[in-house]
Amino acid sequence: MVAAGWVAVMALVTWMFEPTSDVLVLGPPKRTLALIEGTDIRIADLRSHYAILRGTERGFVRTLYARGAVLVLPAKSKSCLGGGKVGA
């Protein structure tokens, strides 16, 4: 229950304030690529069930949600899921 509350708060904070330009987006690669097609959002890391994306303009998190993202969370250069940024 506490973990679900933490995820909900982090998702809301990310949606409202975009505290970082790197975000973790859950979903398969094909869906993630469709989310960012035609945008300035870049891929920092792409895995089988999640991606680390880098926004270049304010409002990129809202763009991801508008295009169908289920969950967008802030990400660091090394995520808690073990993925590192490409080229880092």
N, C-alpha and C positions, 0 to 999 in steps of 0.2 A: 504494500500500500504506500509506504514512504517513497519507494523507488518510482512508482507511477506518478506520484505528486511532484517529485523532483523533475522528472521528464516533462510533465505538463508545464511546470513553471519555466524550465529552460526553453521549451518550444515557444512559449508566449513571449519571453524576454527576447529571444532571437527574432521573432516576427516583428515585435514592436520597435526594438532598438538596434538591431544588427550590430551586436557588440564586437564582432570580428568579421573579417572579410572571408574567412574560411568556415565552411559549414559541412556537417555530415548529413547526408541524405540517404535514407534507407530505400532499398529497392534493387532490382536486378539492373545490370548495365544497359540493356536495351531501353528500359523505361527511363533511366537517368539521361541517356543520350537524347531521347525524345523531349525531356523536360528543358534541356538547354539549347536545343536546335534553334538557330536564328537569334541567339542572345549573345551578350558579351561575357557570359559566365564561363569560366574555364575549369577544366578538370585538373585537380592536384593529385588525386589518387582514385583509381577505379578498381573495385573488387567485386566478387560475385554477388554480394548482398548489400553493399553500401558504396557510397562514393564520397570523397572529400572534394567539394567544389569551392572555387574562389570567385567571389563577386567583384566586379570592377566598378560598379555604380550603386549608389543608394537605391534601395527598393528591390534589390535582387532576390531577397528572401520572399517578399510578397509575389514576385514574378514566379518563383518556383512553386509556391502554393497555388497560384492562379492556374498554372499549367498542370496541376494534379499531384504535386508532391504530397506524400502522406505525413512525413515527419522531417523537420529540419532542425538540427541542433548545432550549437557552436562547436567548432573543432579547433584543436591546437595543431602545431606542426607534427606532432606524433599523437594519434588518437588513442583513446582508451582501448580500441579494438586492435591495436597493433599496427595500423597502417601508417606509413610515413609519406610525406609529400614527395612526389616525383621530382628529382633534381635537387633535393635538399641534402 
